[in-house]
Amino acid sequence: MARHNQLGQLGEQAARDFLIARGLTIREQNWRMNKLEIDIVAHDPKANVLHIVEVKTRSSDEHYDPMQAITRSKKSHMVAAANAYLRYFQLKCSIVYDVMLVVGQPGAFRIQYIPQAFQPSLRTYR
């Protein structure tokens, strides 16, 4: 396995641990359906809210804003994946889209958590 892939997996594990410590239940990690993928699906049982979490792991955060990686295309992909997840599991709950930046090396990660990082755009049809 490539070193950057291993760092990414360890970063996602640190992100999972962070969310669990905040009281969320992890439903899935790296959930896939066709070309859609969600890094982490977490559930807040108190509010019945599903968190769709995009995790970005970097060895250094020098000059890096995690929101730069969340392009319009990435947002669209996350929304489509979340909708597919809800349909597949026939869930009725609210969804929020979170971003996590995990920086450093295993055992010394720093986590920047951006809850509700964006709202999906509403489409109106005429």
C-alpha positions as CSV (number, residue, x, y, z in Angstrom):
1,M,0.0,0.0,0.0
2,A,1.3,3.4,-0.9
3,R,2.4,5.6,2.0
4,H,-0.2,8.3,1.3
5,N,-3.0,5.7,1.3
6,Q,-1.8,4.4,4.7
7,L,-1.7,7.9,6.1
8,G,-5.2,8.5,4.7
9,Q,-6.6,5.3,6.4
10,L,-5.0,6.3,9.7
11,G,-6.3,9.8,9.4
12,E,-9.8,8.4,8.8
13,Q,-9.5,6.3,11.9
14,A,-8.5,9.3,14.0
15,A,-11.5,11.1,12.5
16,R,-13.8,8.3,13.6
17,D,-12.4,8.3,17.1
18,F,-12.9,12.1,17.2
19,L,-16.6,11.7,16.2
20,I,-17.2,8.9,18.6
21,A,-15.8,11.0,21.5
22,R,-18.3,13.7,20.5
23,G,-21.2,11.2,21.0
24,L,-21.8,10.2,17.4
25,T,-22.3,6.7,16.3
26,I,-20.3,5.6,13.3
27,R,-22.6,3.8,10.8
28,E,-20.2,3.4,7.9
29,Q,-16.6,4.1,6.8
30,N,-15.8,4.3,3.1
31,W,-19.4,3.4,2.0
32,R,-19.6,2.9,-1.7
33,M,-22.4,2.6,-4.2
34,N,-21.3,2.5,-7.9
35,K,-19.1,5.6,-8.3
36,L,-20.4,7.3,-5.1
37,E,-18.4,7.2,-1.9
38,I,-18.7,8.6,1.6
39,D,-15.7,8.7,3.9
40,I,-17.7,8.5,7.1
41,V,-21.4,8.3,7.9
42,A,-22.0,9.2,11.5
43,H,-25.3,9.5,13.3
44,D,-26.2,11.8,16.2
45,P,-28.9,9.8,18.0
46,K,-30.0,12.7,20.2
47,A,-30.9,14.9,17.2
48,N,-31.5,12.1,14.7
49,V,-29.1,13.8,12.3
50,L,-26.9,12.0,9.8
51,H,-23.4,13.5,9.4
52,I,-21.8,12.9,5.9
53,V,-18.1,13.5,6.6
54,E,-15.4,14.2,4.1
55,V,-12.0,13.6,5.6
56,K,-8.8,15.1,4.2
57,T,-5.6,13.8,5.7
58,R,-2.3,15.7,5.2
59,S,1.1,15.3,6.7
60,S,1.4,19.1,6.8
61,D,-1.2,21.9,6.8
62,E,1.2,24.6,5.6
63,H,-0.8,26.9,3.3
64,Y,-3.7,24.5,3.2
65,D,-7.4,25.4,3.7
66,P,-9.5,22.2,3.8
67,M,-12.4,24.0,2.2
68,Q,-10.3,24.4,-1.0
69,A,-10.7,20.7,-1.6
70,I,-14.4,20.9,-1.3
71,T,-15.2,22.1,-4.8
72,R,-18.6,22.5,-6.3
73,S,-18.1,19.1,-7.9
74,K,-17.2,17.5,-4.6
75,K,-20.2,19.0,-2.9
76,S,-22.4,17.6,-5.6
77,H,-20.8,14.2,-5.3
78,M,-21.3,14.2,-1.5
79,V,-25.0,15.2,-1.8
80,A,-25.6,12.5,-4.4
81,A,-23.9,9.9,-2.2
82,A,-25.9,11.0,0.8
83,N,-29.2,10.8,-1.1
84,A,-28.2,7.3,-2.4
85,Y,-27.4,6.3,1.2
86,L,-30.8,7.5,2.5
87,R,-32.6,5.7,-0.3
88,Y,-30.6,2.5,0.1
89,F,-31.3,2.2,3.8
90,Q,-34.7,3.9,3.7
91,L,-33.8,6.4,6.4
92,K,-35.8,9.4,7.4
93,C,-33.5,11.9,9.1
94,S,-31.8,15.2,8.5
95,I,-28.4,15.4,6.9
96,V,-25.5,17.7,7.5
97,Y,-22.2,17.8,5.6
98,D,-19.1,18.0,7.6
99,V,-15.4,18.3,6.7
100,M,-12.5,17.2,8.8
101,L,-8.8,18.0,8.2
102,V,-6.5,15.5,9.9
103,V,-2.9,16.8,10.0
104,G,0.4,15.3,11.1
105,Q,1.6,11.8,11.7
106,P,-0.1,8.9,13.4
107,G,-0.1,9.3,17.2
108,A,0.3,13.1,16.8
109,F,-2.6,14.1,14.6
110,R,-4.3,17.5,14.9
111,I,-7.9,17.6,13.8
112,Q,-9.8,20.6,12.4
113,Y,-13.5,19.8,12.4
114,I,-15.9,21.9,10.3
115,P,-19.4,20.8,11.2
116,Q,-22.1,21.8,8.7
117,A,-19.3,22.9,6.3
118,F,-21.8,23.6,3.5
119,Q,-25.5,23.5,2.6
120,P,-26.5,21.8,-0.6
121,S,-27.8,24.3,-3.1
122,L,-31.5,24.2,-3.8
123,R,-32.7,23.6,-7.3
124,T,-35.8,25.2,-8.6
125,Y,-37.5,24.1,-11.7
126,R,-39.7,26.2,-13.9
